[in-house]
Structures are given as structure tokens and as C-alpha cells.
Amino acid sequence: MKKILALLFMISLALPYSSVYAVEDIYSLDEVNTIIPKVNAENNVPVKSENQNVLQASVTFDWLDISQAQRDENIEHYKNLLFENNTSEIYFTKDEFKKEFSKYFKDKDFKHHYLLTNNGVTEDEDAKYCAFYYKKNTLVMYAIQYKNNPNRAFYYTAFGGLRYTDVMSEEYPNFPYTSMQYDRKGRLKSAIYFVSKDLQYMYGPDKEFQGLWYKDKMYDRNGKQTITRTNW
């Protein structure tokens, strides 16, 4: 069985669709022929190696050890990379979003995809899948990443209605890359800068810093751990 890596968004137990904390696509580890590179310690920039198909960075976690001034500087740096220096489209009007993604608003094969994901299928010849459960036993949402459109991921209710859309930058699946998540009306819900598989800076729609993910734990700007995720 293929090992699947997924950085899943956290679903509020009381209101399953009310809070989105982190999101990512799904990919098979055995599809990634990777040499882990060294990283420039000054700016966490990965150093590319020869014969490297997918670039990943091995990053030292020092968020708890650096000064508050350095944490604030890092937060501002990655915010600028996401919002100010990003050449891709970030904000959509409702009409622009509809024009771009209308064919994904309803999953016409939702019954089939529901059965697949509810039975633990994570991949077929067309797409990769991930299931999201409420209290571990009721499937409330599933994600689809089509192989012919890998820079997009679509999150559907159990009845096939689109809830969220992820748009990854053209660098994906090489690190670093960015991921923007939108609701079904095209409103930006979160922006994430993926420094590496282990380390991500997350911001809200108003560019506010929401936290630093390191593996399964999120930390605030002061270095305090806030939440955890179960499927890192």
C-alpha cells in the first residue's frame, strides 16, 4: 500500500465546516524520487542537488530558541513572499472565481467518490483522494486532486457540494511553494507558505499571522503551542 502524506485542515468538532487551520494536497511517497538537500541557514533556501525530481528542504526548527525580534522578522518576511512578492493571482471576485472553477462546483460522481474515500481508497488512475471524518467514523468531507490538474485540490461535502478549493503555486511539488485556500464563493480563507514538508507559515485572508506549523504542532508568534493536527 502506498504511503500517503497529507497535511490536513482541522475541522471543528462542534461545527465541522467552521474552522480551517491548515490544508495541503495529497501525494504518494513512492512517486517522489527525492534527494533531501541542505538548506542555507540564513534564509532557509533549499540548495538544489543534481538529479533531483522533487525538491524538499530539511529545515532546523528553531522557533522556540530565536528572539522575538527574529520571529517577528520571519513572520513579516513570509507574509511579503505570500502577498506582496507573489506574482500569481491571489484574490478573486465572485464572478472570476465562478468562471475559473464553475465546473468543479458540483462533483457529479460524488456517490462513487464517497464510496471510494469512505472505504479508504486514496488513489486511482484519475485522482488522489483524502477523507475527513467527524468523530472518526462519519465522513463529512472528501478531497480530490486530479492528476491532470495537480496544482488544484477540491474539497466536497458528502453530497458533492464544493466547500473549499486549494490553489498551489507553479513550484509545486517542489519546495518552497505557496497554497491559497478559497471558500465556495471565491473568498480567500488562508494562505500558506510551505518552506518544507515539516515547516509552514500560515496567514489569514487579511494577511494576519495565524501560526507556524512544525510537523503536527502549531505555534503562535510568541512561541506558544496552540493546536495540533492528527494526520501530519
Secondary structure, 3 states (H helix, E strand, C coil): CCCEEECCCCCCCCCCCCCCCCCCCEEEHHHCCCCCCCEECCCCEECCCCCCCCCCCCCCCCCCCCCHHHHHHHHHHHHHHHHHCCCCCCCCCHHHHHHHHHHHCECCCHHHHHHHHHCCCCECCCEEEEEEEECCCEEEEEEEEECCCCCEEEEEECCCEEEEEEEECCCCCCCCEEEEEEECCCCEEEEEEECCCCEEEEECCCCCEEEEEECCEEECCCCCEEEECCCC
